Structures are given as C-alpha cells and as structure tokens.
Amino acid sequence: MQTILGANGQIAIELARELHHRATDDIRLVSRNPRAVNPTDHLVSADLLDPARTAQAVRGSDIVYFTAGLPADTELWQRQFPTMLRSALDAARAAGAGFVYFDNTYMYPQDARVQTEDTSFAPVGPKGRVRADMAEMVLEEMNRGDIPVLIARAPEFYGPGRTQSFTNTLVIDRIAAGKRALVPVRDDRRRTLIWTPDASRALALLGNTADAFGQTWHLPTPEEHPTYREFVARAASVFGRPPRHTVVPRWALSAVGAFSLGAREIRELLPRYAQDNLFDSAKFRTRFANFAVTDHRSGLEIIRAAVA
C-alpha cells in the first residue's frame, strides 16, 4: 500500500497516476475530501491536524508521501503546517512506512548562488522560516533512522491543469488569453522552472527506489535556465501570440500588498525575482539518467494543446 497525504493537489494527482501506471494499484488517497484519480484508489477522509485520524489513515502503508499544501496565508502556515507534518511523521513511524516529503525552496537564500542539496538554509520571511523548520523536522526523522525517509525538493512550478504559480498565472495564462504577460521585478534574470508532471513522476520513482532514502533530492529540471524575457518569447511563439510583456517593479507589487492579502502574502518571495534563480538537479539526473526531463517548449505545447 502506498499512501498520499494531501491528495487533491496537482502534484498529488499526477503522483497517483504515475504510481498506478508504474508501481502499484494499491494506492490510498488521504485528504479531508479525497477524490479518486484511478479506478482502484482507496479513499480515506482525514484531517492531518488530527494525529489519531492521521495514524488510522496511514496504518498498513509501505510508503507515505506528504504532498499536503495550504493557502498562502502566513498565520495558517505557522499554526497548521508543522502540526500536519508531525502527525504524518508519527503516523509513518507507527506504521513502519517509508516517508517521502515533498518540499519547496522557500528556506534557501534568495540570492544568485546555485542551489544544491547541500545549500544551507537562510529563510527570508515567516513562510520561509516555517518551511525551514519543517525540513529540519524531516531531517531529524531521517537521522533518527527508525524509518526510511527522503526529501524531494522542487523549485517554482509551471504546468498543465490546476498548476498554481507566478509563471502560470502571470505569463502563460495571460499569453494564452491574448494579453500582455506580467513579469515580476525583472525580466533579465535566469529562472529555474519545474514541469509539475515531472515532479510527480520523479516523486514516484524516488519512493520506489530503496537506495534513494536517507537523502535529499532536487527534483529534475531542464539544464537550461531562461530569463523571463526568453520564456515569454518562447511561450508567445508556442501560442502564436506577439511576445509582449510588462515588468512589474518590486515597489508596485509591495504597494499592492497594502490592499490585497494575496499580494501581501507573496512579498517575502520578491527578492528571488531580482536575482538569478539557479536550482541544480544534477544529482537526480545523474542517478536516474534515463528519466526524460520535459523541456520548456514541450511543456508549453502540452498546455496549448490542452486549452485549444
């Protein structure tokens, strides 16, 4: 039995498909209101804030994937995320299950240095500190050695379906609609973007590779790191639109935050858009040399075909 905690998000949905296709049809999907992805999925309703319900949901699992997410609300992250993760870790330990933690890069320094699995944490802002504390919690579990544990970390998403990211919302969706793309802070800094189905396929592969446990992995991204100016031109070419974009300066985004909760909640991420964002996944690509990483043009063409 392989169990996905937080089973309704884009990463979890693609993960369930990949596990069913490549690994097992014995899959349990856990969330407050789980929805089947595959015809053989087992659905379990549980609130990860409830340790007893979480333990019950995980019981009998061989591998547990933590892909739970929360809205971009700092107070909610501080109050709920660590509790959810602690419940999941305790439940996996009680079940004797391997634990796969899907992570992001919020805890990394927001500067131009190349990010590797060995990059030290230097969070900027409260959500970054929450994610750093959560990653440390998982590392402590890994070092304890009671159960197999791995961390799988991804940079900013772009992708099909319900993928939520700056790049989807401000660039791809607007270009697809014939509007001018909006680029946060600068358009001449290099970006690392991960195709969401690649992240899910890689999670499934790591979770079913025994010697991947006990380590942190950067999930696979293309070796190219285009600037937003280059990415806009590529997306415009794929969608048959003129390559038009406007750079929204940091001061303007900060000003919007005074009136918009959503904008206020992402202000702590803005420094990374003033710098190159270079996420290195060479470790994964070397270990899993046959894994086909989706290049940006191919990903954009998949999105165009889906919305055509």
Salt bridges, closest charged atoms under 4 A:
GLU14 OE2 - ARG17 NH1 3.41
GLU18 OE2 - ARG22 NE 3.41
ASP26 OD1 - HIS42 NE2 3.14
ASP47 OD2 - ARG32 NH2 3.19
GLU75 OE2 - ARG79 NE 2.65
ASP90 OD1 - ARG86 NH1 3.26
ASP90 OD1 - ARG93 NH2 3.16
ASP103 OD1 - ARG131 NH2 3.07
ASP103 OD2 - ARG153 NH2 2.75
ASP111 OD2 - ARG113 NH2 2.62
GLU141 OE1 - ARG86 NH1 3.91
GLU141 OE1 - ARG93 NH2 2.66
GLU141 OE1 - ARG144 NH1 2.70
ASP187 OD1 - ARG229 NH2 2.95
ASP187 OD2 - HIS245 NE2 2.76
ASP188 OD2 - ARG186 NH2 2.90
ASP188 OD2 - ARG189 NH1 3.48
ASP198 OD1 - ARG201 NH2 2.90
ASP211 OD1 - ARG287 NH2 3.00
GLU223 OE2 - ARG285 NH1 3.62
GLU224 OE1 - ARG234 NH1 3.08
GLU224 OE2 - HIS296 ND1 3.25
GLU265 OE1 - LYS127 NZ 3.02
GLU268 OE1 - LYS127 NZ 3.29
ASP276 OD2 - ARG190 NE 3.75
GLU301 OE2 - ARG297 NH1 3.98
